[in-house]
Amino acid sequence: MNLRTSMAVLTLLAAPALAFADDMKMDTSKDGGAADKAFMDSMQMMTMNMDMKPTGHPDQDFVSMMLPHHQGADDMAKIELQYGRDPMLRRLATDIIKAQNKEIAMMKGWQAKNAK
């Protein structure tokens, strides 16, 4: 897959989250309002941090965009642990945190060895 195609795919994946975050009007007075706000804040941060100008180096661009994507998953999983009550989803959130942190460390290591 070439860089343009990769960028298009990532843009298409991020677009619904950005649109949802921009269009979602939440009533934070209801139960879950704090969780709703935390989820939306994490989505906006992830989308903002994924917005980068391609460098022409697909590996570097992949890592630069995937790091905030994985951090966003980690942040959302932590919100689930803070506010969620379903035992299966809490286990899933714990597994997501472990997996994402392992992959974040791997990508940061790659960046450190391959900085341009």
BAFI-3210 file (N, C-alpha, C; in Angstrom, 3 decimals, decimal comma, padded with zeros to 6 digits):
// residues 116
n [1|2|3|4|5|6|7|8|9|10|11|12|13|14|15|16|17|18|19|20|21|22|23|24|25|26|27|28|29|30|31|32|33|34|35|36|37|38|39|40|41|42|43|44|45|46|47|48|49|50|51|52|53|54|55|56|57|58|59|60|61|62|63|64|65|66|67|68|69|70|71|72|73|74|75|76|77|78|79|80|81|82|83|84|85|86|87|88|89|90|91|92|93|94|95|96|97|98|99|100|101|102|103|104|105|106|107|108|109|110|111|112|113|114|115|116]
n.u [000,857|000,656|001,894|-000,044|-002,422|-002,365|-002,580|-005,093|-006,709|-006,251|-007,281|-009,961|-010,633|-010,359|-012,123|-014,960|-014,884|-013,976|-016,031|-018,159|-017,301|-017,261|-019,934|-021,445|-023,553|-023,577|-025,380|-024,175|-025,265|-026,620|-026,453|-023,339|-022,397|-019,871|-018,223|-018,971|-017,994|-015,264|-014,689|-015,235|-013,375|-011,009|-011,193|-011,125|-008,543|-006,952|-007,567|-006,698|-003,944|-003,256|-003,319|-001,197|001,426|002,353|005,563|006,772|008,041|006,964|007,085|007,850|005,747|003,588|004,125|004,100|001,436|000,122|000,926|-000,515|-003,040|-002,989|-002,512|-004,885|-006,658|-005,724|-006,287|-009,112|-009,739|-008,909|-010,778|-013,062|-012,442|-012,550|-015,228|-016,960|-018,985|-019,487|-018,307|-017,044|-016,362|-014,664|-012,542|-011,759|-010,954|-008,738|-007,070|-006,718|-005,273|-002,853|-001,970|-001,871|-000,001|002,297|002,679|002,931|005,351|007,020|006,815|007,811|010,400|011,219|011,083|013,097|015,369|015,285|015,117|014,684]
n.v [-001,164|002,170|005,414|007,454|005,987|004,760|007,028|007,933|005,821|005,951|008,511|008,115|006,323|007,910|010,007|009,516|009,467|012,033|013,586|012,690|013,516|016,298|016,844|015,820|016,611|016,861|016,231|016,939|016,776|014,471|011,057|009,565|011,655|012,773|010,706|010,635|013,136|012,773|010,651|011,946|014,054|012,556|011,402|013,663|014,627|012,487|012,469|015,035|014,758|012,846|014,165|014,998|016,119|014,265|012,722|011,483|009,204|006,188|004,306|005,875|007,749|006,048|005,157|007,626|008,366|006,187|006,098|008,194|007,129|004,633|005,613|006,957|004,776|003,607|005,690|005,771|003,227|003,481|005,311|003,746|001,934|003,677|004,606|002,625|-000,322|-002,928|-006,191|-007,777|-005,841|-004,268|-006,055|-006,327|-003,679|-003,544|-005,429|-004,118|-001,845|-003,039|-004,240|-002,021|-000,354|-001,925|-001,977|000,761|001,279|-000,281|001,078|003,615|002,887|002,080|004,561|005,942|004,583|005,066|007,752|010,634]
n.w [000,000|-000,904|000,261|-000,082|-000,262|002,250|003,920|003,150|004,044|006,845|007,319|006,648|008,658|010,950|010,538|011,155|013,979|014,598|013,485|015,044|017,602|017,229|016,598|018,640|021,215|024,529|027,526|030,411|032,882|033,331|034,599|034,015|032,594|033,141|032,280|029,575|028,732|029,240|027,438|024,975|025,069|025,011|022,479|020,822|021,416|020,525|017,770|017,030|017,570|015,732|013,382|011,031|008,871|006,088|005,748|003,678|004,284|004,759|006,938|009,133|009,138|009,620|012,259|013,564|013,384|014,477|017,148|018,643|018,172|019,473|022,042|022,443|022,564|024,916|026,730|026,537|027,500|030,132|031,010|030,844|032,894|035,030|035,079|034,067|034,634|033,849|034,140|032,090|030,156|031,650|032,080|029,422|028,931|030,643|029,384|026,941|027,733|028,591|026,160|024,375|025,649|025,500|022,720|022,230|023,542|021,922|019,457|020,167|020,770|018,223|016,918|018,314|017,451|014,772|014,149|012,147]
ca.u [000,000|001,505|001,645|-001,332|-003,486|-002,315|-003,109|-006,532|-007,325|-006,223|-008,219|-011,316|-010,855|-010,452|-013,184|-016,199|-014,661|-013,905|-017,385|-018,953|-016,859|-017,661|-021,384|-022,092|-023,896|-023,869|-025,926|-023,317|-025,986|-027,122|-025,474|-022,444|-021,962|-018,420|-017,631|-019,193|-017,048|-013,919|-014,562|-015,158|-012,082|-009,951|-011,321|-010,643|-007,100|-006,383|-007,720|-005,802|-002,564|-003,029|-003,280|000,188|001,792|003,190|006,976|007,305|008,632|005,777|007,257|007,847|004,394|002,746|004,364|003,691|-000,018|-000,361|001,175|-001,681|-004,176|-002,875|-002,682|-006,321|-007,270|-005,328|-007,054|-010,511|-009,820|-008,814|-012,074|-013,956|-012,139|-012,973|-016,678|-017,719|-019,339|-019,610|-017,060|-016,391|-015,767|-013,537|-011,431|-011,320|-010,215|-007,437|-006,281|-006,377|-004,201|-001,615|-001,556|-001,528|001,237|003,385|002,887|003,438|006,785|007,688|006,889|008,731|011,737|011,520|011,355|014,397|016,416|015,129|014,800|015,207]
ca.v [000,000|003,359|006,403|008,138|005,064|004,633|008,261|007,963|004,852|006,505|009,637|007,554|005,723|008,951|010,964|009,348|009,852|013,489|014,105|012,372|014,381|017,669|016,988|015,303|017,584|016,039|016,809|016,396|016,698|013,108|010,050|009,256|012,878|012,917|009,705|011,109|014,224|012,196|009,938|012,919|014,738|011,648|011,264|014,899|014,671|011,490|012,926|016,175|014,291|012,042|015,079|015,347|016,199|013,129|013,044|010,735|007,985|005,467|003,708|006,977|008,293|005,044|005,211|008,943|008,401|005,097|006,389|008,815|006,217|003,691|006,362|007,188|003,533|003,492|006,689|005,349|002,058|003,982|005,922|002,614|001,427|004,671|004,810|001,455|-001,289|-004,269|-006,926|-008,182|-004,664|-003,846|-006,960|-005,930|-002,419|-003,881|-006,064|-003,078|-001,031|-003,830|-004,410|-000,734|000,137|-002,716|-001,519|002,133|001,171|-000,808|002,142|004,643|002,319|002,164|005,968|006,311|003,992|005,461|009,184|011,319]
ca.w [000,000|-000,955|001,309|-000,308|000,106|003,709|004,494|002,896|004,948|008,198|007,357|006,680|009,973|011,973|010,227|011,938|015,382|014,652|013,259|016,235|018,698|016,933|016,529|019,838|022,254|025,689|028,742|031,456|034,152|033,473|035,003|032,908|031,924|033,273|031,394|028,207|028,474|029,191|026,160|023,877|025,174|024,562|021,023|020,200|021,577|019,628|016,390|016,850|017,558|014,526|012,245|010,758|007,462|005,699|005,523|002,545|004,845|005,246|008,266|010,098|009,187|010,271|013,700|014,066|013,494|015,319|018,564|019,288|018,049|020,585|023,284|022,551|023,038|026,318|027,475|026,603|028,376|031,502|031,313|031,108|034,238|036,016|035,118|033,639|035,671|033,295|034,390|030,851|029,533|032,499|031,736|028,090|029,081|031,235|028,324|025,962|028,314|028,523|024,764|023,769|026,245|024,921|021,348|022,308|023,864|020,736|018,448|020,651|020,574|016,789|016,625|018,877|016,615|013,359|014,071|010,950]
c.u [000,908|001,074|000,298|-002,502|-003,540|-002,918|-004,623|-007,264|-007,368|-007,187|-009,652|-011,629|-011,065|-011,658|-014,466|-016,033|-014,637|-015,292|-018,264|-018,592|-017,320|-019,176|-022,102|-022,316|-024,343|-024,471|-025,146|-023,994|-026,533|-026,030|-024,618|-021,933|-020,466|-017,705|-017,781|-018,178|-015,629|-013,695|-014,410|-013,828|-010,960|-010,000|-010,797|-009,125|-006,423|-006,426|-006,794|-004,351|-002,236|-002,903|-001,845|000,428|002,691|004,620|007,527|008,010|007,501|005,930|007,172|006,441|003,439|002,886|003,876|002,183|-000,557|-000,112|-000,014|-002,938|-004,156|-003,041|-004,155|-007,054|-006,962|-006,154|-008,521|-010,691|-009,737|-010,115|-013,098|-013,704|-012,602|-014,490|-017,505|-017,943|-019,374|-018,282|-016,318|-015,693|-014,594|-012,319|-010,867|-010,491|-008,827|-006,524|-005,838|-005,221|-002,869|-001,097|-001,093|-000,209|002,446|003,711|003,389|004,929|007,575|007,866|007,836|010,176|012,153|011,872|012,740|015,545|016,415|014,782|015,448|015,132]
c.v [001,235|004,373|007,089|007,258|004,896|005,853|008,339|007,017|005,402|007,677|009,129|006,927|006,779|009,864|010,752|009,772|011,359|014,095|013,862|013,305|015,816|017,864|016,600|016,424|016,787|016,859|016,200|016,375|015,293|012,212|009,708|010,487|013,077|011,922|010,138|012,185|013,679|011,439|010,914|013,675|013,844|011,462|012,508|014,994|013,696|011,977|014,101|015,705|013,417|012,923|015,547|015,376|015,009|013,578|012,412|009,462|007,181|004,880|004,777|007,557|007,341|005,141|006,537|009,053|007,325|005,361|007,098|007,947|005,222|004,399|006,660|005,953|003,323|004,452|006,267|004,152|002,488|004,655|004,823|002,069|002,396|004,700|003,558|000,463|-002,725|-005,028|-007,346|-006,995|-004,127|-004,745|-006,606|-004,650|-002,668|-004,522|-005,051|-002,237|-001,774|-003,911|-003,088|-000,201|-000,620|-002,214|-000,076|002,106|000,673|000,300|003,257|004,168|002,391|003,603|006,370|005,767|004,534|006,922|009,797|012,787]
c.w [000,000|000,111|001,139|000,112|001,621|004,384|004,309|003,838|006,365|008,348|007,440|008,033|011,046|011,761|011,036|013,401|015,524|014,466|014,474|017,379|018,474|017,028|017,809|020,842|023,462|026,816|029,897|032,815|034,388|034,047|033,791|032,206|031,995|032,368|029,937|027,843|028,360|027,882|024,997|023,892|024,662|023,049|020,302|020,276|020,614|018,182|016,099|016,725|016,354|013,286|012,028|009,253|007,125|005,372|004,259|002,976|005,481|006,643|009,354|010,255|009,893|011,783|014,278|014,227|014,425|016,799|019,213|019,197|019,208|021,929|023,520|023,057|024,518|027,180|027,624|027,519|029,842|031,933|031,622|032,509|035,321|036,177|034,826|034,766|035,153|033,453|033,125|030,190|030,350|032,257|030,371|028,161|029,661|030,191|027,275|026,481|028,211|027,087|024,150|024,329|025,725|023,513|021,305|022,591|022,659|019,687|018,885|020,519|019,122|016,429|017,118|018,015|015,196|013,188|012,836|011,154]
res [m|n|l|r|t|s|m|a|v|l|t|l|l|a|a|p|a|l|a|f|a|d|d|m|k|m|d|t|s|k|d|g|g|a|a|d|k|a|f|m|d|s|m|q|m|m|t|m|n|m|d|m|k|p|t|g|h|p|d|q|d|f|v|s|m|m|l|p|h|h|q|g|a|d|d|m|a|k|i|e|l|q|y|g|r|d|p|m|l|r|r|l|a|t|d|i|i|k|a|q|n|k|e|i|a|m|m|k|g|w|q|a|k|n|a|k]
***
